[in-house]
């Protein structure tokens, strides 16, 4: 009787999930520390705005270089390096008194985190057979929603006990410890000593050699990431998907307090509800998508249906303009953010459509587009909501989500891998 396949890929997925949670811990701790930090360092709101935006600019601008690194450096070594570097930058924030240095440290976190999500996608592509990949992507992607929903109270507690400087030091130490754990436990499938041949046989042999570091970068490859209509469909869709996420990450609490008149403490509890809805959305989307794949439903339905459904649900955010009832407002926001979570398995298309030689590079461009939403959308909402009226802003977010839906319908088309054009 043949042996059953081992489940080492599930252990690897747990490593990636925790890495995503730590990633978002080090992105969001600045928002918790902001009030006390502003008071002690006597910073203006403009100066705090510069601090908040520093991460986004470098993170977005370095997605393509980060993707190139992912294609050429082993996952075990690269993740250990970037985890160490962004954790050191996080820790150092608790030791400084200079605005310029603080901005520099926030920017450096964006630099060092830039390869992380292309790297997550590469790891899952190598470790999971295609019929399980959407669930795996959903699980690690859910780390960002879990982080935002549950880590904030933990960060508040740490700051209450140790101050804002202690918050950064503890956050950095957690990341440094995790970098050691990652390096000790992570291996690629073919190098893992305890994976059995039955589990290895489940994996796509064409994916096992992705980005093994032996292939030199060629400039014509950069062009390949931009010449295909399918890839532009993914890029536009990711910008649109990121736009709803960024609204909730930045302006949502202000919307509840200033426009809906909800008490500050109460708003903290209410704000967590849409994040929990998004978490349910992303997990259920991955499970449904992989279930359909296992039932031999076409990729066009199994992979695209959750993303299309999620983007359509995200457009319902505009319905909050037509109610003054707090419960209905939160319910509307929860449905819209559930839709964002439900569509968040979009990374599966990078695994499925991108040329196999350029998984990291295409993932970098894909994540760049999501990162650009973090630069564009907060500024656009600030302009549209000038004077405290958020109705134009919610209409704008709804139309952006609709644009993402249309991008997947008309640009992505058939779900199949692109064969890389060879240089003449």
VEXPAPA-929247 format. One line per field, with one value per residue (C-alpha): residue in one letter; residue number from 0; x, y, z. Coordinates in nm, 2 decimals. Each point is the difference from the previous one (the first is absolute). Example, Ala and Ser with C-alpha at 12.3 -4.5 7.8 and 13.67 -1.06 7.14 Angstrom:
// residues 2
residuo = c(a s)
num = c(0 1)
x = c(1.23 0.14)
y = c(-0.45 0.34)
z = c(0.78 -0.07)
//
This chain:
// residues 424
residuo = c(x x x x x x x x x x x x x x x x x x x x x x x x x x x x x x x x x x x x x x x x x x x x x x x x x x x x x x x x x x x x x x x x x x x x x x x x x x x x x x x x x x x x x x x x x x x x x x x x x x x x x x x x x x x x x x x x x x x x x x x x x x x x x x x x x x x x x x x x x x x x x x x x x x x x x x x x x x x x x x x x x x x x x x x x x x x x x x x x x x x x x x x x x x x x x x x x x x x x x x x x x x x x x x x x x x x x x x x x x x x x x x x x x x x x x x x x x x x x x x x x x x x x x x x x x x x x x x x x x x x x x x x x x x x x x x x x x x x x x x x x x x x x x x x x x x x x x x x x x x x x x x x x x x x x x x x x x x x x x x x x x x x x x x x x x x x x x x x x x x x x x x x x x x x x x x x x x x x x x x x x x x x x x x x x x x x x x x x x x x x x x x x x x x x x x x x x x x x x x x x x x x x x x x x x x x x x x x x x x x x x x x x x)
num = c(0 1 2 3 4 5 6 7 8 9 10 11 12 13 14 15 16 17 18 19 20 21 22 23 24 25 26 27 28 29 30 31 32 33 34 35 36 37 38 39 40 41 42 43 44 45 46 47 48 49 50 51 52 53 54 55 56 57 58 59 60 61 62 63 64 65 66 67 68 69 70 71 72 73 74 75 76 77 78 79 80 81 82 83 84 85 86 87 88 89 90 91 92 93 94 95 96 97 98 99 100 101 102 103 104 105 106 107 108 109 110 111 112 113 114 115 116 117 118 119 120 121 122 123 124 125 126 127 128 129 130 131 132 133 134 135 136 137 138 139 140 141 142 143 144 145 146 147 148 149 150 151 152 153 154 155 156 157 158 159 160 161 162 163 164 165 166 167 168 169 170 171 172 173 174 175 176 177 178 179 180 181 182 183 184 185 186 187 188 189 190 191 192 193 194 195 196 197 198 199 200 201 202 203 204 205 206 207 208 209 210 211 212 213 214 215 216 217 218 219 220 221 222 223 224 225 226 227 228 229 230 231 232 233 234 235 236 237 238 239 240 241 242 243 244 245 246 247 248 249 250 251 252 253 254 255 256 257 258 259 260 261 262 263 264 265 266 267 268 269 270 271 272 273 274 275 276 277 278 279 280 281 282 283 284 285 286 287 288 289 290 291 292 293 294 295 296 297 298 299 300 301 302 303 304 305 306 307 308 309 310 311 312 313 314 315 316 317 318 319 320 321 322 323 324 325 326 327 328 329 330 331 332 333 334 335 336 337 338 339 340 341 342 343 344 345 346 347 348 349 350 351 352 353 354 355 356 357 358 359 360 361 362 363 364 365 366 367 368 369 370 371 372 373 374 375 376 377 378 379 380 381 382 383 384 385 386 387 388 389 390 391 392 393 394 395 396 397 398 399 400 401 402 403 404 405 406 407 408 409 410 411 412 413 414 415 416 417 418 419 420 421 422 423)
x = c(0.00 0.16 0.08 -0.23 0.15 0.15 -0.14 0.32 -0.16 -0.24 0.29 0.16 -0.34 0.00 0.35 -0.12 -0.32 0.19 0.24 -0.29 -0.14 0.34 0.02 -0.32 0.09 0.30 -0.21 -0.28 0.19 0.07 -0.37 -0.03 0.31 -0.10 -0.17 0.26 0.29 -0.15 -0.02 0.35 0.18 -0.23 -0.09 -0.26 -0.27 0.19 0.31 -0.20 -0.14 0.35 0.08 -0.32 0.07 0.37 -0.07 -0.24 0.23 0.29 -0.21 -0.18 0.30 0.21 -0.24 0.16 0.35 -0.13 -0.16 0.32 0.18 -0.27 0.07 0.38 0.05 -0.11 -0.31 0.16 0.29 -0.19 -0.29 0.25 0.19 -0.30 -0.16 0.32 0.04 -0.36 0.00 0.32 -0.16 -0.31 0.20 0.21 -0.32 -0.02 0.34 0.00 -0.12 0.05 -0.28 0.23 0.14 -0.35 -0.12 0.31 -0.07 -0.36 0.12 0.25 -0.27 -0.18 0.33 0.06 -0.36 -0.04 0.10 -0.22 -0.33 0.16 0.21 -0.31 -0.15 0.31 0.01 -0.36 0.04 0.29 -0.15 -0.37 -0.16 -0.22 -0.32 0.10 0.16 -0.29 -0.07 0.37 0.01 -0.32 0.15 0.31 -0.18 -0.24 0.29 -0.03 -0.37 0.07 0.28 -0.22 -0.29 0.17 0.35 -0.10 -0.13 0.32 0.21 -0.20 0.06 0.38 0.02 -0.21 0.26 0.32 -0.06 0.02 0.37 -0.05 -0.26 0.25 0.27 -0.22 -0.13 0.35 0.11 -0.29 0.11 0.36 -0.10 -0.23 0.28 0.21 -0.30 -0.06 0.36 0.00 -0.32 -0.06 0.12 -0.10 -0.20 0.30 0.22 -0.24 0.14 -0.33 -0.23 -0.08 0.00 -0.38 -0.04 0.28 -0.19 -0.30 0.20 0.03 0.35 0.00 -0.05 0.27 0.28 -0.15 0.26 0.28 0.25 0.20 -0.16 0.14 -0.24 -0.05 -0.15 -0.24 -0.17 -0.11 -0.18 -0.18 -0.17 -0.18 -0.08 -0.29 -0.36 -0.07 0.27 -0.14 -0.34 0.16 0.18 -0.30 -0.21 0.25 0.01 -0.38 0.00 0.26 -0.20 -0.28 0.25 0.19 -0.33 -0.05 0.36 0.02 -0.33 -0.25 0.03 -0.01 -0.31 -0.17 0.09 -0.01 -0.27 -0.22 0.05 0.09 0.17 0.38 0.02 -0.31 0.15 0.30 -0.23 -0.22 0.30 0.11 -0.32 0.07 0.36 -0.15 -0.24 0.30 0.17 -0.30 -0.01 0.35 0.00 -0.34 0.11 0.31 -0.19 -0.27 0.24 0.21 -0.32 -0.12 0.34 0.00 -0.35 0.16 -0.18 0.18 0.26 -0.21 -0.27 0.19 0.26 -0.17 -0.35 0.12 0.19 -0.28 -0.25 0.22 0.05 -0.37 -0.07 0.26 -0.20 -0.28 0.21 -0.19 -0.32 0.13 -0.08 -0.37 -0.03 0.06 -0.05 0.32 -0.08 -0.09 0.32 0.22 -0.20 0.06 0.37 0.03 -0.16 0.23 0.31 -0.11 0.00 0.36 0.10 -0.19 0.19 0.34 0.10 0.10 0.36 -0.09 -0.01 0.36 0.08 -0.22 0.04 0.35 0.28 0.16 0.34 -0.13 -0.23 0.19 0.02 -0.36 -0.09 0.21 -0.19 -0.33 0.08 0.13 -0.35 -0.15 0.26 -0.08 -0.35 0.15 0.15 -0.28 -0.32 0.06 0.08 -0.30 -0.23 0.14 -0.08 -0.35 -0.09 0.11 -0.24 -0.10 -0.23 0.10 -0.27 0.21 0.28 -0.21 -0.14 0.36 0.10 -0.31 0.09 0.36 -0.12 -0.23 0.30 0.18 -0.29 0.00 0.38 -0.03 -0.29 0.15 0.38 0.09 -0.21 0.09 0.20 0.31 0.37 0.18 0.30 0.29 0.10 0.36 0.24 0.07)
y = c(0.00 0.33 0.26 0.30 0.34 0.19 0.35 0.20 0.26 0.08 0.07 0.23 0.18 0.07 0.15 0.23 0.09 0.11 0.20 0.19 0.08 0.13 0.19 0.19 0.04 0.20 0.20 0.09 0.06 0.36 0.08 -0.12 0.20 0.31 0.20 -0.05 0.03 0.33 0.14 -0.10 0.11 0.30 -0.09 0.18 -0.18 0.07 -0.16 -0.30 -0.02 -0.02 -0.28 -0.19 0.02 -0.09 -0.37 0.01 0.18 -0.23 -0.32 0.08 0.12 -0.30 -0.28 -0.07 -0.01 -0.21 -0.24 -0.04 -0.09 -0.26 -0.16 -0.02 -0.06 -0.31 0.05 -0.12 0.25 0.29 -0.01 -0.03 0.31 0.22 -0.10 0.09 0.33 0.13 -0.12 0.19 0.31 -0.05 -0.04 0.31 0.22 -0.04 0.15 0.32 0.36 0.13 0.06 -0.06 -0.32 -0.12 0.06 -0.18 -0.30 -0.02 0.03 -0.28 -0.23 0.05 -0.08 -0.32 -0.12 0.06 -0.36 -0.17 -0.06 -0.10 -0.24 -0.13 -0.07 -0.18 -0.22 -0.11 -0.05 -0.24 -0.18 -0.04 -0.19 0.23 -0.15 0.11 0.33 0.23 -0.12 0.03 0.36 0.08 -0.13 0.21 0.30 -0.02 0.08 0.37 0.01 -0.20 0.24 0.31 -0.14 -0.15 0.14 0.36 -0.07 -0.19 0.28 0.25 -0.22 -0.02 0.38 0.05 -0.22 0.10 0.33 0.07 -0.06 -0.34 -0.08 0.04 -0.19 -0.30 0.00 -0.01 -0.27 -0.22 0.04 -0.08 -0.32 -0.10 0.05 -0.26 -0.24 0.04 -0.08 -0.30 -0.16 0.11 -0.21 -0.02 -0.32 -0.18 0.08 -0.08 -0.31 -0.13 0.04 -0.34 -0.08 -0.02 0.36 0.11 -0.18 0.22 0.31 0.14 -0.09 0.31 0.22 -0.16 0.18 0.35 0.26 -0.23 0.28 -0.14 0.20 0.35 0.29 0.13 0.34 -0.13 -0.20 0.33 0.08 -0.33 0.10 0.28 -0.12 -0.24 0.11 -0.28 0.14 0.35 -0.13 -0.14 0.32 0.22 -0.24 0.00 0.38 0.01 -0.28 0.19 0.32 -0.14 -0.15 0.33 0.18 -0.23 0.02 0.38 0.20 -0.24 0.10 0.37 -0.07 -0.17 0.28 0.32 -0.08 -0.25 0.15 -0.33 0.01 -0.05 -0.30 -0.16 0.06 -0.22 -0.29 0.07 0.04 -0.35 -0.15 0.06 -0.14 -0.32 -0.01 0.03 -0.28 -0.23 0.11 -0.09 -0.34 -0.10 0.12 -0.22 -0.31 0.05 0.06 -0.31 -0.21 0.10 -0.08 -0.35 -0.05 0.07 0.33 0.22 0.25 0.28 -0.08 -0.15 0.28 0.30 -0.03 0.08 0.30 0.13 -0.06 0.17 0.31 0.03 -0.02 0.27 0.24 -0.01 0.23 0.29 -0.12 0.15 0.34 -0.07 -0.09 0.18 -0.31 -0.12 -0.37 0.02 0.21 -0.27 -0.28 0.17 0.05 -0.36 -0.13 0.22 -0.10 -0.37 0.05 0.13 -0.30 -0.23 0.14 -0.01 -0.34 0.21 -0.10 -0.35 0.16 0.10 -0.37 -0.12 0.26 0.16 -0.16 -0.25 0.15 0.34 -0.09 0.23 0.29 -0.01 -0.04 0.32 0.20 -0.14 0.10 0.34 0.07 -0.09 0.22 0.30 -0.01 0.08 0.31 0.12 -0.09 0.17 0.33 -0.04 -0.06 0.29 0.22 -0.15 0.01 0.36 0.17 -0.33 -0.14 -0.36 -0.07 0.08 -0.20 -0.31 0.04 0.02 -0.32 -0.18 0.10 -0.11 -0.34 -0.02 0.08 -0.29 -0.23 0.11 -0.04 -0.37 -0.05 0.17 -0.01 -0.31 -0.23 -0.37 -0.12 -0.16 0.04 0.24 -0.15 0.24 0.17 -0.07 0.28 0.02)
z = c(0.00 -0.10 0.26 0.04 -0.10 0.29 0.09 0.01 -0.23 0.28 0.24 -0.27 -0.03 0.37 -0.03 -0.28 0.19 0.31 -0.21 -0.15 0.35 0.10 -0.32 0.08 0.36 -0.10 -0.25 0.25 0.32 -0.11 0.00 0.37 0.10 -0.19 0.28 0.26 -0.25 -0.13 0.35 0.12 -0.32 -0.05 -0.36 -0.21 -0.20 -0.32 0.14 0.11 -0.35 -0.13 0.24 -0.09 -0.38 0.01 0.01 -0.29 -0.24 0.03 0.03 -0.32 -0.20 0.08 -0.09 -0.33 0.13 0.29 -0.25 -0.19 0.33 0.07 -0.34 0.07 0.38 0.19 0.21 0.32 -0.01 -0.15 0.26 0.28 -0.12 -0.06 0.33 0.18 -0.17 0.04 0.36 0.08 -0.16 0.21 0.32 -0.07 -0.01 0.37 0.06 -0.20 0.04 -0.35 -0.25 -0.30 0.14 0.08 -0.35 -0.13 0.22 -0.12 -0.36 0.07 0.13 -0.34 -0.18 0.19 0.00 -0.38 -0.10 0.26 -0.19 -0.33 0.22 0.17 -0.33 -0.13 0.31 -0.04 -0.37 0.07 0.30 -0.10 -0.29 -0.21 0.13 0.36 -0.08 0.04 0.35 0.08 -0.13 0.19 0.33 -0.02 -0.13 0.29 0.22 -0.09 0.11 0.32 0.07 -0.05 0.19 0.30 0.03 0.06 0.35 0.07 -0.12 0.21 0.31 -0.07 -0.03 0.32 0.19 -0.17 -0.18 -0.37 0.00 0.16 -0.26 -0.29 0.19 0.08 -0.36 -0.13 0.23 -0.10 -0.37 0.08 0.18 -0.28 -0.26 0.19 0.02 -0.38 -0.09 0.23 -0.12 -0.36 -0.30 -0.36 -0.08 -0.16 0.29 0.28 0.19 0.13 -0.30 -0.15 -0.37 -0.01 0.10 -0.23 -0.28 0.06 -0.08 -0.35 -0.12 -0.22 0.30 0.23 -0.19 0.01 0.07 0.10 -0.02 -0.29 -0.28 -0.06 -0.04 -0.36 -0.06 -0.27 0.28 0.16 -0.33 0.02 0.32 -0.18 -0.35 0.07 0.02 0.25 0.24 -0.03 0.09 0.32 0.08 -0.04 0.20 0.28 0.02 0.02 0.26 0.20 -0.01 0.22 0.24 0.03 0.08 0.30 0.10 0.00 -0.01 0.14 0.37 -0.09 -0.21 0.30 0.25 -0.20 -0.26 0.18 0.35 0.17 0.34 -0.02 0.22 -0.16 -0.34 0.08 0.07 -0.30 -0.23 0.07 -0.14 -0.37 0.05 0.14 -0.29 -0.24 0.18 -0.05 -0.36 -0.09 0.18 -0.16 -0.34 0.00 0.12 -0.26 -0.28 0.07 0.06 -0.35 -0.15 0.16 -0.15 -0.34 -0.05 -0.25 0.12 -0.14 0.25 0.29 0.01 -0.15 0.15 0.36 -0.11 -0.22 0.27 0.26 -0.21 -0.06 0.37 0.06 -0.21 0.26 0.22 -0.16 0.17 0.32 -0.15 0.03 0.37 0.33 0.20 0.17 -0.03 -0.37 -0.06 0.16 -0.17 -0.34 0.07 0.11 -0.32 -0.21 0.19 -0.01 -0.37 0.01 0.20 -0.24 -0.29 0.17 -0.15 -0.31 0.07 -0.13 -0.35 0.03 0.07 -0.28 -0.28 0.04 -0.21 0.24 -0.04 0.13 0.29 0.23 -0.25 -0.09 0.36 0.07 -0.27 0.13 0.35 -0.12 -0.14 0.34 0.16 -0.22 0.13 0.35 -0.15 -0.22 0.19 0.34 -0.19 -0.23 0.29 0.20 -0.30 -0.06 0.37 0.05 0.23 0.17 -0.27 -0.08 -0.25 -0.31 0.14 0.05 -0.35 -0.13 0.18 -0.14 -0.35 0.04 0.11 -0.31 -0.22 0.16 -0.09 -0.36 -0.02 0.09 -0.24 -0.31 0.05 0.19 -0.22 0.00 0.30 -0.15 0.05 -0.23 -0.19 0.02 -0.32 -0.08 -0.09 -0.37)
//
